[in-house]
Amino acid sequence: MAQPNMALITALRTTAQRLRNGATYAWGHHGACNCGNLLQVVTQLTEQEILERAHSGIGEWTELAQDYCGVTNAPVDLLISKLQALSLTPSDIHNLEYLEDREVLDQLPGGFRWLSRNVREDVIVYFETYAQVLEDKLVAQIEIPKDLLEHRQSTTAYKKNELVLV
């Protein structure tokens, strides 16, 4: 699973919201599929611009991610590099396209179930759940220094006492 970061979390949620609001969705279309919609958010390119760049490579997003070469700077490589900049690996890109990350599926509202890669509603719930899983991991990584917590508790206690006296 990708490293949790705010850029990816925001991009996933924005993509889900765009899809919920009626953005073009077609799983077999490089510019309007799961990764294509995410790339529209990340790159500000249109589905047609993404399609043109994607067709400079061979295959679907899973194969394009596997064949990525950061040296050639071919148009599709620029798209893949945008996804990798969000910390997505080729496996993550595959899982986004096919809705298959078991960790995400285990956290779906209502519990585990398999989703259909080409059903808009399934893509929306997967992207939202993926964003939440990443956010939970990010929050869990935050360490608050003990002295800061003690200061906060003493300040809160003082304010409570102050409120009682007034």
C-alpha positions in Angstrom: 0.0 0.0 0.0 1.1 3.5 -0.8 2.8 5.6 1.9 0.2 7.8 3.6 0.4 11.4 2.6 -2.0 14.3 2.3 -1.6 14.8 -1.4 -2.7 11.2 -2.1 -5.5 11.3 0.4 -6.8 14.6 -1.0 -6.5 13.3 -4.6 -8.5 10.2 -3.8 -11.2 12.1 -2.1 -11.4 14.7 -4.8 -11.6 12.0 -7.5 -14.4 10.2 -5.6 -16.3 13.5 -5.3 -15.9 14.2 -9.0 -17.2 10.8 -9.9 -20.1 11.2 -7.4 -20.9 14.5 -9.2 -21.1 12.9 -12.6 -17.5 13.1 -14.1 -17.2 10.9 -17.2 -16.5 7.3 -16.2 -15.6 4.5 -18.5 -13.3 1.7 -17.2 -12.0 0.8 -20.7 -10.9 4.4 -21.5 -7.5 5.5 -20.3 -8.6 9.0 -19.6 -11.9 8.2 -17.8 -11.1 5.0 -16.0 -10.1 4.7 -12.3 -6.5 5.8 -12.8 -7.6 8.2 -15.6 -9.9 10.0 -13.3 -7.3 10.2 -10.6 -4.8 11.6 -13.1 -7.3 14.3 -14.1 -7.3 15.5 -10.5 -3.5 15.2 -10.1 -2.4 16.7 -13.4 -5.3 19.0 -14.3 -5.3 17.3 -17.8 -8.5 16.5 -19.5 -9.5 12.9 -20.2 -8.6 13.4 -23.9 -5.1 14.7 -23.0 -4.6 11.8 -20.7 -5.8 9.4 -23.4 -3.4 10.8 -25.9 -0.4 10.5 -23.5 -1.5 7.0 -22.4 -1.6 5.8 -26.0 2.1 6.6 -26.4 2.6 3.4 -24.4 1.1 -0.1 -24.9 -1.5 -1.7 -22.6 -3.7 -0.6 -19.7 -2.5 1.3 -16.6 -1.3 -1.9 -15.0 1.1 -2.6 -17.9 2.0 1.1 -18.3 3.0 1.3 -14.7 5.1 -1.9 -15.0 6.9 -0.6 -18.1 7.5 2.8 -16.7 11.0 4.3 -17.3 11.8 7.6 -15.6 14.6 8.3 -18.0 12.8 8.4 -21.4 10.3 11.2 -20.5 7.8 9.8 -23.0 4.3 11.3 -22.5 2.9 8.2 -20.6 6.0 8.3 -18.4 5.0 11.7 -17.2 1.6 10.4 -16.2 3.1 7.5 -14.3 5.6 9.8 -12.6 2.7 11.9 -11.3 1.2 8.8 -9.7 4.5 7.7 -8.3 5.0 11.2 -6.9 1.9 10.4 -4.7 3.8 7.3 -3.5 1.9 4.8 -5.7 3.8 1.8 -6.8 3.0 -0.3 -9.9 1.1 -2.7 -7.5 -0.8 0.2 -6.0 -1.8 1.4 -9.6 -2.9 -2.1 -10.4 -5.0 -2.2 -7.2 -6.6 1.2 -8.0 -7.5 0.1 -11.4 -8.9 -3.3 -10.4 -10.1 -2.3 -6.8 -8.2 -5.2 -5.3 -6.1 -4.0 -2.3 -7.3 -6.3 0.5 -6.5 -3.8 3.2 -8.9 -1.4 1.6 -11.5 -4.0 0.9 -11.4 -5.1 4.6 -12.2 -1.6 5.7 -15.2 -1.0 3.4 -18.4 0.2 5.0 -20.4 -2.9 5.9 -17.3 -5.1 5.9 -15.2 -7.0 3.3 -16.6 -7.6 -0.2 -15.3 -7.7 -3.7 -16.0 -4.7 -5.8 -16.4 -4.4 -9.6 -13.7 -2.4 -11.3 -16.1 -1.0 -13.8 -18.9 0.2 -11.5 -18.8 3.9 -10.7 -20.3 3.4 -7.2 -17.7 0.7 -6.4 -14.9 3.0 -7.5 -16.2 5.8 -5.3 -16.5 3.7 -2.2 -13.1 2.2 -2.8 -11.4 5.6 -3.3 -13.1 7.0 -0.2 -12.2 4.0 1.9 -8.6 4.0 0.6 -8.3 7.7 1.6 -9.6 6.9 5.0 -7.2 4.0 5.5 -4.3 6.2 4.5 -5.5 9.0 6.8 -5.8 6.6 9.7 -2.3 5.5 9.1 -1.0 9.0 8.8 -2.7 10.0 12.1 -1.2 7.0 13.8 2.3 8.0 12.8 2.0 11.4 14.5 3.8 11.5 17.8 2.9 14.2 20.2 5.8 15.0 22.7 4.9 14.2 26.2 5.7 17.7 27.5 3.3 19.2 25.0 0.5 16.9 26.2 1.3 17.7 29.9 1.2 21.5 29.0 -2.1 21.1 27.3 -3.6 19.2 30.2 -2.4 21.8 32.7 -3.7 24.6 30.5 -7.1 22.9 30.2 -7.2 22.3 34.0 -6.5 26.0 34.6 -9.1 27.1 32.2 -11.7 24.8 33.8 -10.8 26.2 37.3 -11.0 29.7 35.9 -14.4 29.1 34.5 -15.7 27.8 37.8 -14.5 30.9 39.7 -16.1 33.3 37.3 
